[in-house]
Amino acid sequence: MPGLDDIANEEENELLFIDEILTDDLLEKVTNIEKVLDSSISDEEKFDALTNFAKTDGGLVKDSVRKKVWPKLLGVDTSKIEPFRDHSSLVEHAEYEQVVLDVKRSLKRFPPSIPYEERLALQDQLTQLIMRVIIEYPHLRYYQGYHDVAVTILLVVGEDAAFQIMKVLSTNHLKDFMERTMEKTQYLLNHIYPLIKRRSPKLYEFLEKAELGTMFCLPWFLTWYGHDLKHYRDVVRLYDFFLASPPLMSLYLAAAIVLYRQQDILSVECDMAAIHSLLAQLPDEMPFDKLLSEASKLYSEYPPKSLEKEVEERFQLELEMRRPVSKRRAAARGGVGGRGRVSLWIVLMGVRRMAARQPVKTLLFTVSLAVGLFAYLRSETLDFMLQFYSIR
């Protein structure tokens, strides 16, 4: 059986950095953004204008513009940044080895046009960036997938500004992923079904009948799609939008994507494995400006507060479904916990039910699912899955 590192290396997608030919409208937008940046309008007016630019078609267009605007969207003052000097403290941290392993897998996420040595130097910067945040906030826990967010921020704004931005994100947009368990994340994922139900009851019923669960969109949510998209231009376009939006907007985009792919979904067998296989791979070309507009509409019409009752009911049902088995596992192992174990539970329940009916398909699906998760969850997840199915 291949090791976790081998599988993760096989799954690391190469990010394509292709120079785009900008339309006249986008070039004019760049000019307008620069005018706002250089203007003497109030900070509030400037923030509102930059937020609008980030959300509307094309986003912030160019990385040279993003480097100036991203910090302003999060209230970061780049003029007050001081370089980090205490390098020796990083290697002593308990999370250091895991971070190094994940960063080593990220080589394909750097521009191929730069020399190999420079890419290695960027990896060192990425490791240092992540560790600085973890050390700064001892209550936060690194999760596998955090590095996908951090590498995008690093590439656009540079190491020192990236540290300030990641501090803000880690205590705001990403903070729920960085708790000691993944229960809050699992709770949040349940927003997707009420949203789908409001737009398409037919699709909702289909997904519920297939017992799909929410695991298919976990990597999207944890990495802001940074690990799953093929084109760098799409990743930074989404980051423009997310940095200018409330924390749950990436999940509203997930609902928009599922709704956009409704016909594809309804054309396959009403089966967890078939639907998961379809949704787990995002198409290379997607109309992201249209999808982001739909995500904004969903958020405006159905804000998180309006979904709380349904989300809580779904989550409590999940807790009830897993509680009896968790007690048995606790007795056998001296306690069941861990970030990966909690977040995997619901999909594993569905897979186990499917195993009795379609063992071959289940095996293929389980291998596919496991490979996709190895990049994000701790190694204890593998041990849990193997014990769960008694296949060691």
Secondary structure, DSSP 8 states (H G I E B T S, - for coil): ---HHHHHHHH----B-------HHHHHHHHHHHHHHHS-S-HHHHHHHHHHHHHSTTTT-SHHHHHHHHHHHTT--GGG------GGGTTTSTTHHHHHHHHHTTGGGS-TTS-HHHHHHHHHHHHHHHHHHHHH-TT----TTHHHHHHHHHHHH-HHHHHHHHHHHHTTTTGGGGSSSSHHHHHHHTTHHHHHHHH-HHHHHHHHHTT--SGGGHHHHHHTTTTT-SBHHHHHHHHHHHHTS-TTHHHHHHHHHHHHTHHHHHTS-SSHHHHHHHHHS--SS--HHHHHHHHHHHHHHS-HHHHHHHHHHHHHHHHHHHHHHHHHHHHHHT----HHHHHHHHHHHHHHHHHHH-HHHHHHHHHHHHHHHHTTS-THHHHHHHHHHT--
